Amino acid sequence: MLDKWLNSYKNWANFILRSFVGVIFMAHGAQKLFGAFGGPGLEGAARYFEQLGFVPGHAWAFAVAVVEFIGGAALLVGLLTRYAALLLAGIMAVAMIAVHMPNGFFLPNGIEFAFALFAANLALLVGGPGELALDGWLARHGMFFVGTRTRAGLGQAA
């Protein structure tokens, strides 16, 4: 019975995943970019990145903060979802290795949270944005090609 009811809403699955993961990354990006939510801002993030050996710290902090904030926003609306998920998964892989792995698996400082975000981004990378996404809307209106539209299909239309 539960399967029958939920199957009619299965297109919402990727929307739910994208939305929650997108908000998480936007918040973390805002901490680094703007010092929002008690975050360190760019100066503090740059110092931290340099302590980790990522030099120059300002460049790395800015790049990571922009990818987190813009990538999170892209996930939230479902725009360029697979590209955003790939970049965010890369950031999480580096975070797991460089920051969290020495602290073991479990929170508060282990890889557990980064591991979950890494997995969520891999799921979005493989599964795509789902139907309820700007990517799909743009594709349906001929402005953007995602999903099953291939170069061969485009060649046949020409």
DSSP file with accessible surface (Angstrom, degrees, kcal/mol):
  #  RESIDUE AA STRUCTURE BP1 BP2  ACC     N-H-->O    O-->H-N    N-H-->O    O-->H-N    TCO  KAPPA ALPHA  PHI   PSI    X-CA   Y-CA   Z-CA
    1    1 A M     >        0   0  207      0, 0.0     4,-2.0     0, 0.0     5,-0.2   0.000 360.0 360.0 360.0 -43.4    0.0    0.0    0.0
    2    2 A L  H  >  +     0   0  117      1,-0.2     4,-3.0     2,-0.2     5,-0.2   0.912 360.0  52.0 -64.0 -41.0    2.8    2.4    0.9
    3    3 A D  H  > S+     0   0  119      1,-0.2     4,-2.5     2,-0.2    -1,-0.2   0.915 108.0  51.5 -60.2 -44.1    4.6    1.6   -2.4
    4    4 A K  H  > S+     0   0  179      1,-0.2     4,-0.7     2,-0.2    -1,-0.2   0.924 114.7  42.4 -60.8 -43.6    1.4    2.3   -4.4
    5    5 A W  H >< S+     0   0  151     -4,-2.0     3,-0.7     1,-0.2     4,-0.2   0.942 117.6  44.7 -69.8 -46.0    0.9    5.7   -2.8
    6    6 A L  H >< S+     0   0   76     -4,-3.0     3,-2.0     1,-0.2    -2,-0.2   0.799  99.4  69.6 -73.4 -27.8    4.6    6.8   -2.9
    7    7 A N  H >< S+     0   0   96     -4,-2.5     3,-1.2     1,-0.3    -1,-0.2   0.825  92.4  60.2 -59.6 -28.5    5.2    5.6   -6.5
    8    8 A S  T << S+     0   0   87     -3,-0.7    -1,-0.3    -4,-0.7    -2,-0.2   0.656 110.2  42.4 -74.4  -9.7    2.9    8.4   -7.7
    9    9 A Y  T X  S+     0   0  109     -3,-2.0     3,-2.2    -4,-0.2     4,-0.3   0.184  75.9 114.6-116.4  14.8    5.4   10.9   -6.0
   10   10 A K  T X   +     0   0  146     -3,-1.2     3,-1.4     1,-0.3     4,-0.4   0.772  67.4  67.5 -64.2 -23.3    8.7    9.3   -7.1
   11   11 A N  T 3> S+     0   0   89      1,-0.3   121,-0.6    -4,-0.2     4,-0.5   0.675  92.3  63.4 -67.2 -15.0    9.5   12.4   -9.2
   12   12 A W  H <> S+     0   0  118     -3,-2.2     4,-2.8     1,-0.2    -1,-0.3   0.647  80.8  84.3 -80.4 -15.1    9.8   14.3   -6.0
   13   13 A A  H <> S+     0   0   57     -3,-1.4     4,-2.3    -4,-0.3     5,-0.2   0.932  94.3  39.3 -58.1 -52.3   12.8   12.2   -4.7
   14   14 A N  H  > S+     0   0   43     -4,-0.4     4,-3.1     1,-0.2     5,-0.2   0.854 113.7  56.5 -69.5 -31.4   15.5   14.1   -6.5
   15   15 A F  H  X S+     0   0   69     -4,-0.5     4,-2.6     2,-0.2    -2,-0.2   0.937 109.0  46.4 -61.4 -45.6   13.8   17.4   -5.8
   16   16 A I  H  X S+     0   0   88     -4,-2.8     4,-2.3     2,-0.2     5,-0.3   0.949 115.6  45.4 -62.5 -47.5   13.9   16.6   -2.1
   17   17 A L  H  X S+     0   0   53     -4,-2.3     4,-2.4    -5,-0.2     5,-0.3   0.950 115.0  47.4 -61.5 -49.0   17.5   15.5   -2.2
   18   18 A R  H  X S+     0   0    2     -4,-3.1     4,-2.6     1,-0.2     5,-0.2   0.907 112.1  50.7 -58.5 -44.0   18.6   18.5   -4.3
   19   19 A S  H  X S+     0   0   18     -4,-2.6     4,-2.3    -5,-0.2    -1,-0.2   0.948 114.1  40.8 -63.3 -49.8   16.8   21.0   -2.1
   20   20 A F  H  X S+     0   0  145     -4,-2.3     4,-2.1     2,-0.2    -2,-0.2   0.935 119.0  44.8 -67.4 -45.5   18.1   19.8    1.2
   21   21 A V  H  X S+     0   0    8     -4,-2.4     4,-2.4    -5,-0.3     5,-0.2   0.907 112.3  54.0 -66.2 -38.7   21.7   19.3    0.0
   22   22 A G  H  X S+     0   0    0     -4,-2.6     4,-2.6    -5,-0.3    -2,-0.2   0.923 108.2  48.4 -60.6 -44.8   21.6   22.7   -1.8
   23   23 A V  H  X S+     0   0   82     -4,-2.3     4,-2.4    -5,-0.2    -1,-0.2   0.915 110.2  52.6 -63.1 -41.5   20.5   24.5    1.3
   24   24 A I  H  X S+     0   0   52     -4,-2.1     4,-2.2     1,-0.2    -2,-0.2   0.945 113.0  43.3 -59.6 -47.8   23.3   22.9    3.3
   25   25 A F  H  X S+     0   0    3     -4,-2.4     4,-2.7     1,-0.2     5,-0.2   0.885 111.5  53.6 -69.5 -37.1   26.0   23.9    0.7
   26   26 A M  H  X S+     0   0   46     -4,-2.6     4,-2.6    -5,-0.2    -1,-0.2   0.928 110.1  48.8 -60.5 -42.2   24.6   27.4    0.3
   27   27 A A  H  X S+     0   0   32     -4,-2.4     4,-1.9     2,-0.2    -2,-0.2   0.923 112.9  46.2 -64.4 -43.1   24.8   27.9    4.1
   28   28 A H  H  X S+     0   0   64     -4,-2.2     4,-1.6     2,-0.2    -1,-0.2   0.895 113.5  49.5 -68.1 -37.1   28.4   26.6    4.3
   29   29 A G  H  X S+     0   0    0     -4,-2.7     4,-3.1     1,-0.2     5,-0.3   0.901 109.1  52.5 -65.4 -40.1   29.4   28.8    1.3
   30   30 A A  H  X>S+     0   0    8     -4,-2.6     4,-2.3     1,-0.2     6,-1.6   0.860 105.2  55.8 -64.7 -35.1   27.8   31.8    3.0
   31   31 A Q  H  X5S+     0   0   52     -4,-1.9    10,-2.1     4,-0.2     4,-0.9   0.925 115.1  38.0 -60.4 -44.1   29.8   31.1    6.1
   32   32 A K  H  <5S+     0   0   34     -4,-1.6    13,-0.3     8,-0.2    -2,-0.2   0.883 123.7  39.5 -76.0 -41.1   33.0   31.2    4.1
   33   33 A L  H  <5S+     0   0   32     -4,-3.1     9,-0.6     8,-0.2    -3,-0.2   0.926 135.3  11.8 -74.4 -47.5   32.0   34.1    1.7
   34   34 A F  H  <5S-     0   0  135     -4,-2.3    -3,-0.2    -5,-0.3    -2,-0.1   0.431  94.1-113.6-115.6  -5.4   30.2   36.4    4.0
   35   35 A G    ><< +     0   0   29     -4,-0.9     3,-0.6    -5,-0.7     4,-0.3   0.685  61.6 161.7  74.2  17.3   30.8   35.3    7.6
   36   36 A A  G >   +     0   0   30     -6,-1.6     3,-1.8     1,-0.2    -1,-0.2  -0.246  54.2  20.2 -68.5 157.9   27.1   34.4    7.8
   37   37 A F  G 3  S-     0   0  152      1,-0.3    -1,-0.2    -3,-0.1    -6,-0.1   0.833 139.2 -54.8  55.2  35.8   25.8   32.0   10.5
   38   38 A G  G <  S+     0   0   80     -3,-0.6    -1,-0.3     1,-0.2    -2,-0.2   0.659  98.6 152.8  75.5  15.7   28.8   32.5   12.7
   39   39 A G    <   -     0   0   17     -3,-1.8    -1,-0.2    -4,-0.3    -7,-0.1  -0.197  56.0-112.5 -76.2 171.3   31.2   31.5    9.9
   40   40 A P     >  -     0   0   77      0, 0.0     4,-1.3     0, 0.0    -8,-0.2   0.620  44.1-139.9 -80.6 -13.0   34.8   32.7    9.5
   41   41 A G  H  >  -     0   0   11    -10,-2.1     4,-2.5     1,-0.2     5,-0.2  -0.122  45.7 -57.8  70.2 179.1   34.4   34.8    6.4
   42   42 A L  H  > S+     0   0   50     -9,-0.6     4,-2.7     1,-0.2     5,-0.2   0.888 136.9  52.7 -64.9 -38.8   37.0   34.8    3.6
   43   43 A E  H  > S+     0   0  114      2,-0.2     4,-2.1     1,-0.2    -1,-0.2   0.948 113.9  41.6 -62.8 -49.0   39.8   35.9    5.9
   44   44 A G  H  X S+     0   0   11     -4,-1.3     4,-2.1     2,-0.2    -2,-0.2   0.900 115.5  50.1 -66.3 -39.6   39.2   33.2    8.4
   45   45 A A  H  X S+     0   0    4     -4,-2.5     4,-2.7   -13,-0.3    -2,-0.2   0.908 109.0  53.0 -65.1 -39.4   38.6   30.5    5.8
   46   46 A A  H  X S+     0   0    3     -4,-2.7     4,-2.2    -5,-0.2    -2,-0.2   0.917 108.6  49.4 -62.7 -43.3   41.8   31.6    4.0
   47   47 A R  H  X S+     0   0  153     -4,-2.1     4,-2.1     2,-0.2    -1,-0.2   0.923 112.1  48.9 -60.8 -42.7   43.8   31.2    7.2
   48   48 A Y  H  X S+     0   0  105     -4,-2.1     4,-1.6     1,-0.2    -2,-0.2   0.920 109.6  51.1 -64.7 -43.5   42.3   27.7    7.8
   49   49 A F  H  <>S+     0   0   24     -4,-2.7     5,-2.7     1,-0.2     4,-0.4   0.891 109.5  50.7 -62.3 -38.8   43.0   26.6    4.2
   50   50 A E  H ><5S+     0   0   95     -4,-2.2     3,-1.2     1,-0.2    -1,-0.2   0.893 106.0  55.2 -66.8 -37.2   46.7   27.7    4.6
   51   51 A Q  H 3<5S+     0   0  157     -4,-2.1    -1,-0.2     1,-0.3    -2,-0.2   0.846 107.0  51.5 -61.8 -32.3   46.9   25.7    7.9
   52   52 A L  T 3<5S-     0   0   57     -4,-1.6    -1,-0.3    -5,-0.1    -2,-0.2   0.548 126.4-103.9 -79.9  -9.4   45.8   22.7    5.9
   53   53 A G  T < 5S+     0   0   56     -3,-1.2     2,-1.1    -4,-0.4    -3,-0.2   0.523  78.1 135.1  98.4   7.8   48.5   23.3    3.3
   54   54 A F      < -     0   0   49     -5,-2.7    -1,-0.2    -6,-0.2     6,-0.2  -0.779  48.8-144.2 -91.9  99.1   46.3   24.8    0.6
   55   55 A V  S    S+     0   0   98     -2,-1.1     2,-0.1     1,-0.2    -9,-0.0  -0.928  79.0  37.2-117.2 135.9   48.3   27.8   -0.5
   56   56 A P  S  > S-     0   0   75      0, 0.0     4,-2.0     0, 0.0     3,-0.2   0.430  77.2-165.8 -78.1 135.4   47.4   30.5   -1.4
   57   57 A G  H  > S+     0   0    0      1,-0.2     4,-3.0     2,-0.2     5,-0.2   0.839  82.2  56.4 -59.7 -38.5   44.7   30.3    1.2
   58   58 A H  H  > S+     0   0   94      2,-0.2     4,-2.5     1,-0.2    -1,-0.2   0.921 108.5  46.9 -62.7 -43.5   42.7   33.2   -0.2
   59   59 A A  H  > S+     0   0   55     -3,-0.2     4,-2.5     2,-0.2    -1,-0.2   0.928 116.0  44.3 -64.6 -45.5   42.4   31.6   -3.7
   60   60 A W  H  X S+     0   0  114     -4,-2.0     4,-2.7     2,-0.2     5,-0.3   0.918 114.3  49.2 -65.8 -43.6   41.4   28.2   -2.3
   61   61 A A  H  X S+     0   0    0     -4,-3.0     4,-2.7    -5,-0.2     5,-0.2   0.932 113.6  46.6 -62.3 -43.8   38.9   29.7    0.2
   62   62 A F  H  X S+     0   0  112     -4,-2.5     4,-2.7    -5,-0.2     5,-0.2   0.936 113.7  48.1 -63.8 -46.4   37.3   31.9   -2.4
   63   63 A A  H  X S+     0   0   46     -4,-2.5     4,-2.5    -5,-0.2     5,-0.2   0.937 115.4  43.6 -60.9 -47.5   37.0   29.0   -4.9
   64   64 A V  H  X S+     0   0   19     -4,-2.7     4,-2.9     2,-0.2     5,-0.2   0.928 114.2  50.5 -65.6 -43.2   35.6   26.6   -2.4
   65   65 A A  H  X S+     0   0    0     -4,-2.7     4,-2.8    -5,-0.3     5,-0.2   0.918 112.4  46.6 -62.5 -42.4   33.2   29.2   -1.0
   66   66 A V  H  X>S+     0   0   46     -4,-2.7     4,-2.8    -5,-0.2     5,-0.7   0.931 113.2  48.5 -66.7 -44.3   31.9   30.1   -4.5
   67   67 A V  H  X5S+     0   0   38     -4,-2.5     4,-1.8    -5,-0.2     5,-0.4   0.928 114.6  46.5 -62.5 -42.5   31.5   26.5   -5.5
   68   68 A E  H  X5S+     0   0    8     -4,-2.9     4,-1.9    -5,-0.2    -2,-0.2   0.944 119.5  38.9 -64.0 -46.9   29.6   25.7   -2.3
   69   69 A F  H  X5S+     0   0   52     -4,-2.8     4,-2.1    -5,-0.2    -2,-0.2   0.971 125.7  34.2 -71.5 -53.3   27.3   28.8   -2.5
   70   70 A I  H  X5S+     0   0  102     -4,-2.8     4,-2.7    -5,-0.2    -3,-0.2   0.905 120.1  51.3 -69.9 -40.3   26.6   28.9   -6.2
   71   71 A G  H  X<S+     0   0    8     -4,-1.8     4,-2.4    -5,-0.7    -1,-0.2   0.903 110.2  49.7 -62.6 -40.6   26.7   25.0   -6.5
   72   72 A G  H  X S+     0   0    0     -4,-1.9     4,-2.4    -5,-0.4    -2,-0.2   0.919 111.4  48.5 -63.5 -41.7   24.2   24.8   -3.6
   73   73 A A  H  X S+     0   0   32     -4,-2.1     4,-2.1     2,-0.2     5,-0.2   0.901 109.8  52.8 -64.1 -39.9   22.0   27.4   -5.3
   74   74 A A  H  X>S+     0   0   18     -4,-2.7     5,-2.5     1,-0.2     4,-1.4   0.910 110.7  47.0 -62.7 -41.9   22.2   25.4   -8.6
   75   75 A L  H  <5S+     0   0    0     -4,-2.4    -1,-0.2     3,-0.2    -2,-0.2   0.923 107.9  57.2 -63.3 -43.0   21.2   22.2   -6.8
   76   76 A L  H  <5S+     0   0   61     -4,-2.4    -2,-0.2     1,-0.2    -1,-0.2   0.907 118.9  29.6 -57.0 -43.8   18.3   24.0   -5.1
   77   77 A V  H  <5S-     0   0   76     -4,-2.1    57,-2.3    -5,-0.1    -1,-0.2   0.556 110.6-117.2 -94.4  -9.2   16.8   25.1   -8.4
   78   78 A G  T  <5 +     0   0    0     -4,-1.4    57,-2.9    55,-0.2     2,-0.5   0.895  60.0 149.8  76.9  40.8   18.0   22.2  -10.4
   79   79 A L  S   <S-     0   0   58     -5,-2.5    -1,-0.2     1,-0.2     5,-0.2  -0.935  76.0 -13.5-110.8 125.2   20.2   24.1  -12.8
   80   80 A L  S  > S+     0   0   75     -2,-0.5     4,-2.5     3,-0.1     3,-0.3   0.895  86.0 170.9  52.5  42.9   23.3   22.3  -14.2
   81   81 A T  H  >  +     0   0    0     -3,-0.3     4,-2.9     1,-0.2     5,-0.2   0.870  65.5  49.1 -55.9 -47.7   22.7   19.8  -11.5
   82   82 A R  H  > S+     0   0   93      1,-0.2     4,-2.1     2,-0.2    -1,-0.2   0.888 112.7  48.0 -65.8 -37.5   25.2   17.1  -12.6
   83   83 A Y  H  > S+     0   0  161     -3,-0.3     4,-2.3     2,-0.2    -1,-0.2   0.924 113.6  47.1 -67.6 -43.8   28.0   19.7  -12.9
   84   84 A A  H  X S+     0   0    9     -4,-2.5     4,-2.7     1,-0.2     5,-0.2   0.932 112.4  50.3 -62.0 -44.5   27.2   21.2   -9.5
   85   85 A A  H  X S+     0   0    0     -4,-2.9     4,-2.6    -5,-0.2    -2,-0.2   0.890 109.3  51.8 -62.7 -39.1   27.0   17.8   -7.9
   86   86 A L  H  X S+     0   0   95     -4,-2.1     4,-2.1    -5,-0.2    -1,-0.2   0.946 112.6  44.5 -63.2 -47.0   30.4   16.8   -9.5
   87   87 A L  H  X S+     0   0  101     -4,-2.3     4,-2.1     1,-0.2    -2,-0.2   0.920 115.4  47.7 -63.8 -42.8   32.1   19.9   -8.1
   88   88 A L  H  X S+     0   0    0     -4,-2.7     4,-2.3     2,-0.2    -1,-0.2   0.880 109.4  52.9 -68.9 -36.1   30.5   19.5   -4.7
   89   89 A A  H  X S+     0   0    5     -4,-2.6     4,-2.4    -5,-0.2    -1,-0.2   0.907 108.2  52.6 -63.6 -39.1   31.4   15.8   -4.5
   90   90 A G  H  X S+     0   0   37     -4,-2.1     4,-2.2     2,-0.2    -2,-0.2   0.924 108.3  49.5 -61.9 -42.7   35.0   16.8   -5.3
   91   91 A I  H  X S+     0   0   28     -4,-2.1     4,-2.6     1,-0.2    -1,-0.2   0.919 111.7  49.1 -62.6 -41.4   35.0   19.3   -2.4
   92   92 A M  H  X S+     0   0   14     -4,-2.3     4,-2.7     2,-0.2    -1,-0.2   0.882 107.9  54.0 -67.9 -36.0   33.6   16.7   -0.1
   93   93 A A  H  X S+     0   0   28     -4,-2.4     4,-2.0     2,-0.2    -1,-0.2   0.942 112.1  44.1 -62.3 -45.2   36.2   14.1   -1.1
   94   94 A V  H  X S+     0   0   73     -4,-2.2     4,-3.4     1,-0.2     5,-0.5   0.921 112.8  52.2 -65.5 -41.9   39.0   16.6   -0.3
   95   95 A A  H  X>S+     0   0   19     -4,-2.6     5,-2.1     1,-0.2     4,-1.9   0.905 108.5  51.2 -61.3 -40.8   37.3   17.6    2.9
   96   96 A M  I  <>S+     0   0   18     -4,-2.7     5,-2.6     3,-0.2    -1,-0.2   0.936 119.2  35.7 -61.4 -45.0   37.1   13.9    4.0
   97   97 A I  I  <5S+     0   0  116     -4,-2.0    -2,-0.2    -5,-0.2    -3,-0.2   0.946 126.0  35.0 -75.8 -49.4   40.7   13.3    3.3
   98   98 A A  I  <5S+     0   0   38     -4,-3.4    -3,-0.2    -5,-0.2    -2,-0.2   0.792 133.4  16.5 -80.5 -28.8   42.4   16.5    4.3
   99   99 A V  I  <5S+     0   0   32     -4,-1.9    -3,-0.2    -5,-0.5     4,-0.1   0.828 128.3  28.6-111.5 -51.5   40.2   17.6    7.3
  100  100 A H  I > <S+     0   0   51     -5,-2.1     3,-1.8     1,-0.2    11,-0.3   0.787  96.5  75.5 -95.3 -29.2   38.0   14.8    8.7
  101  101 A M  G > <S+     0   0  104     -5,-2.6     3,-2.1    -6,-0.3    -1,-0.2   0.868  90.5  59.2 -58.4 -39.5   39.7   11.4    8.2
  102  102 A P  G 3  S+     0   0  104      0, 0.0    -1,-0.3     0, 0.0    -2,-0.1   0.749 103.6  55.8 -61.2 -17.2   42.3   11.9   10.9
  103  103 A N  G <  S-     0   0   91     -3,-1.8     6,-0.2     1,-0.3    -2,-0.2   0.285 111.4-121.1 -97.3   8.3   39.4   12.3   13.4
  104  104 A G    <   -     0   0   38     -3,-2.1     7,-2.0     1,-0.2    -1,-0.3  -0.382  40.0 -58.4  86.8-162.3   37.8    8.9   12.5
  105  105 A F  S    S+     0   0   88      5,-0.3     7,-2.7     6,-0.2    10,-0.2   0.902 101.8  75.1 -89.4 -45.1   34.4    8.3   11.2
  106  106 A F  S  > S-     0   0  146      5,-0.2     4,-1.5     4,-0.2     3,-0.5  -0.313  77.4 -76.4 -84.4 154.6   31.9    9.7   13.7
  107  107 A L  T  4 S+     0   0   93      1,-0.3    -1,-0.1     2,-0.2     4,-0.1  -0.288  95.0  56.1 -64.8 155.5   30.9   13.2   14.4
  108  108 A P  T  4 S-     0   0  112      0, 0.0    -1,-0.3     0, 0.0     5,-0.0  -0.962 136.4  -4.9 -87.8 -19.9   31.6   15.8   15.7
  109  109 A N  T  4 S+     0   0   99     -3,-0.5    -6,-0.3    -6,-0.2    -2,-0.2   0.421 106.3 102.0-118.5   1.7   34.9   15.9   13.7
  110  110 A G  S  < S-     0   0    2     -4,-1.5     3,-0.4    -7,-0.2     4,-0.4  -0.053  86.2 -95.3 -77.6-173.7   35.0   12.6   11.8
  111  111 A I  S  > S+     0   0   23     -7,-2.0     4,-3.4   -11,-0.3     5,-0.3   0.538  92.2 104.6 -82.9  -3.7   34.1   12.1    8.1
  112  112 A E  H  > S+     0   0   69     -7,-2.7     4,-2.0     1,-0.2    -1,-0.2   0.860  84.2  38.1 -48.8 -52.7   30.5   11.0    8.8
  113  113 A F  H  > S+     0   0   87     -3,-0.4     4,-2.3     2,-0.2    -1,-0.2   0.941 119.1  47.2 -69.4 -45.4   28.8   14.3    7.6
  114  114 A A  H  > S+     0   0    4     -4,-0.4     4,-2.5     1,-0.2    -2,-0.2   0.887 110.9  54.2 -62.5 -37.0   31.1   14.9    4.7
  115  115 A F  H  X S+     0   0  100     -4,-3.4     4,-2.5     2,-0.2    -1,-0.2   0.910 108.3  48.5 -62.6 -42.9   30.7   11.2    3.7
  116  116 A A  H  X S+     0   0   56     -4,-2.0     4,-2.5    -5,-0.3    -2,-0.2   0.912 113.1  47.1 -65.5 -42.0   26.9   11.6    3.6
  117  117 A L  H  X S+     0   0   11     -4,-2.3     4,-2.2     2,-0.2    -2,-0.2   0.873 110.7  52.8 -67.8 -36.4   27.1   14.8    1.5
  118  118 A F  H  X S+     0   0   52     -4,-2.5     4,-2.3    -5,-0.2    -2,-0.2   0.950 111.2  46.5 -60.4 -47.7   29.6   13.1   -0.8
  119  119 A A  H  X S+     0   0   53     -4,-2.5     4,-2.4     1,-0.2    -2,-0.2   0.903 110.5  52.6 -62.9 -42.0   27.1   10.2   -1.3
  120  120 A A  H  X S+     0   0   15     -4,-2.5     4,-2.0     1,-0.2    -1,-0.2   0.916 110.6  47.5 -61.7 -41.8   24.2   12.6   -1.8
  121  121 A N  H  X S+     0   0    0     -4,-2.2     4,-2.5     2,-0.2    -1,-0.2   0.878 109.8  52.5 -69.5 -35.6   26.1   14.4   -4.6
  122  122 A L  H  X S+     0   0   67     -4,-2.3     4,-2.6     2,-0.2     5,-0.3   0.906 108.1  52.2 -63.5 -39.4   27.1   11.2   -6.2
  123  123 A A  H  X S+     0   0   51     -4,-2.4     4,-3.2     1,-0.2     5,-0.3   0.916 112.4  44.9 -62.7 -41.0   23.5   10.2   -6.2
  124  124 A L  H  X S+     0   0    0     -4,-2.0     4,-1.9     2,-0.2    -2,-0.2   0.869 111.2  54.0 -70.6 -35.5   22.6   13.5   -7.9
  125  125 A L  H  < S+     0   0   47     -4,-2.5    -2,-0.2     2,-0.2    -1,-0.2   0.947 119.8  32.4 -61.6 -47.0   25.5   13.1  -10.4
  126  126 A V  H  < S+     0   0  115     -4,-2.6    -2,-0.2     1,-0.2    -3,-0.2   0.923 126.6  40.3 -77.0 -44.7   24.3    9.7  -11.4
  127  127 A G  H  < S-     0   0   45     -4,-3.2     3,-0.3    -5,-0.3    -3,-0.2   0.665  99.0-144.8 -83.2 -17.4   20.6   10.2  -11.1
  128  128 A G     <  -     0   0    1     -4,-1.9    -1,-0.2    -5,-0.3    -2,-0.1  -0.187  40.2 -53.7  78.5-174.7   20.4   13.7  -12.5
  129  129 A P  S    S-     0   0   16      0, 0.0     3,-0.2     0, 0.0    -1,-0.2   0.703  73.0-133.9 -76.8 -20.1   18.1   16.5  -11.4
  130  130 A G        -     0   0   26     -3,-0.3     6,-0.3     1,-0.2     3,-0.2  -0.285  38.8 -62.8  85.3 177.7   14.8   14.7  -11.7
  131  131 A E  S    S+     0   0  105   -120,-0.3     2,-1.7     1,-0.2    -1,-0.2   0.825 123.2  67.4 -71.6 -34.9   11.7   16.0  -13.3
  132  132 A L  S    S+     0   0   71   -121,-0.6     2,-0.3    -3,-0.2    -1,-0.2  -0.469  83.5 103.4 -90.8  67.4   11.1   18.9  -11.0
  133  133 A A  S  > S-     0   0   11     -2,-1.7     4,-2.0    -3,-0.2   -55,-0.2  -0.984  79.2-120.0-146.2 154.2   14.1   21.0  -11.9
  134  134 A L  H  > S+     0   0   66    -57,-2.3     4,-2.9    -2,-0.3     5,-0.3   0.862 113.1  63.0 -62.2 -34.6   15.0   24.0  -14.0
  135  135 A D  H  > S+     0   0    4    -57,-2.9     4,-2.1     1,-0.2    -1,-0.2   0.936 106.6  43.3 -53.4 -49.3   17.2   21.7  -16.1
  136  136 A G  H  > S+     0   0   11     -6,-0.3     4,-2.7   -58,-0.2    -1,-0.2   0.894 112.5  51.9 -66.7 -40.8   14.2   19.7  -17.2
  137  137 A W  H  X S+     0   0  112     -4,-2.0     4,-1.3     2,-0.2    -2,-0.2   0.939 111.3  47.4 -62.0 -45.1   12.0   22.8  -17.8
  138  138 A L  H  <>S+     0   0   33     -4,-2.9     5,-2.8     1,-0.2     6,-0.9   0.897 112.5  49.9 -63.7 -39.5   14.7   24.4  -20.0
  139  139 A A  H ><5S+     0   0   10     -4,-2.1     3,-1.7    -5,-0.3    -2,-0.2   0.921 108.0  52.6 -65.3 -42.1   15.1   21.1  -21.9
  140  140 A R  H 3<5S+     0   0  137     -4,-2.7    -1,-0.2     1,-0.3    -2,-0.2   0.781 110.8  48.8 -64.9 -25.4   11.3   20.8  -22.5
  141  141 A H  T 3<5S-     0   0  101     -4,-1.3    -1,-0.3    -5,-0.2    -2,-0.2   0.193 117.8-111.2-101.0  15.6   11.3   24.4  -23.9
  142  142 A G  T < 5S+     0   0   49     -3,-1.7    -3,-0.2     2,-0.2    -2,-0.1   0.650  90.6 107.7  71.0  17.1   14.2   23.7  -26.2
  143  143 A M  S   <S+     0   0  113     -5,-2.8     2,-0.3     1,-0.3    -4,-0.2   0.566  81.5  21.7-100.8  -9.3   16.7   26.0  -24.4
  144  144 A F        -     0   0   52     -6,-0.9     2,-0.6    -8,-0.1    -1,-0.3  -0.981  67.4-136.8-161.4 137.8   18.9   23.4  -22.8
  145  145 A F        +     0   0  100     -2,-0.3     2,-0.3    -3,-0.1    -9,-0.1  -0.920  38.4 145.0-110.8 117.0   19.7   19.7  -23.5
  146  146 A V    >   +     0   0   41     -2,-0.6     3,-1.1   -11,-0.1     2,-0.3  -0.880  47.0  13.4-135.3 169.3   19.9   17.3  -20.6
  147  147 A G  T 3  S-     0   0   58     -2,-0.3    -2,-0.0     1,-0.2   -19,-0.0  -0.438 122.8  -0.4  72.2-124.3   19.1   13.7  -20.0
  148  148 A T  T 3  S+     0   0  136     -2,-0.3     2,-0.5     2,-0.1    -1,-0.2   0.509  95.2 111.1 -88.9  -5.7   18.4   11.5  -22.9
  149  149 A R    <   -     0   0  123     -3,-1.1     2,-0.2     4,-0.1    -4,-0.0  -0.586  51.5-172.5 -71.5 124.5   18.8   14.0  -25.7
  150  150 A T     >  -     0   0   78     -2,-0.5     4,-2.2     1,-0.1     5,-0.2  -0.661  40.2-106.8-115.2 169.5   22.0   13.0  -27.6
  151  151 A R  H  > S+     0   0  223     -2,-0.2     4,-2.6     1,-0.2     5,-0.2   0.882 121.6  55.8 -61.3 -36.7   24.1   14.4  -30.3
  152  152 A A  H  > S+     0   0   65      1,-0.2     4,-2.0     2,-0.2    -1,-0.2   0.937 107.6  48.5 -62.1 -42.5   22.7   11.8  -32.6
  153  153 A G  H  > S+     0   0   34      1,-0.2     4,-1.3     2,-0.2    -2,-0.2   0.893 111.7  49.3 -64.5 -37.3   19.2   13.0  -31.8
  154  154 A L  H  X S+     0   0   71     -4,-2.2     4,-1.0     1,-0.2    -1,-0.2   0.899 108.9  53.4 -68.4 -37.6   20.2   16.6  -32.4
  155  155 A G  H  < S+     0   0   52     -4,-2.6     3,-0.3     1,-0.2    -2,-0.2   0.873 106.1  52.6 -65.2 -35.8   21.8   15.6  -35.8
  156  156 A Q  H  < S+     0   0  164     -4,-2.0    -1,-0.2     1,-0.2    -2,-0.2   0.840 105.6  54.9 -69.1 -31.1   18.6   13.9  -36.9
  157  157 A A  H  <        0   0   88     -4,-1.3    -1,-0.2    -5,-0.2    -2,-0.2   0.771 360.0 360.0 -73.3 -24.7   16.6   17.0  -36.2
  158  158 A A     <        0   0  119     -4,-1.0    -3,-0.1    -3,-0.3    -4,-0.0   0.282 360.0 360.0 -80.6 360.0   18.9   19.2  -38.4
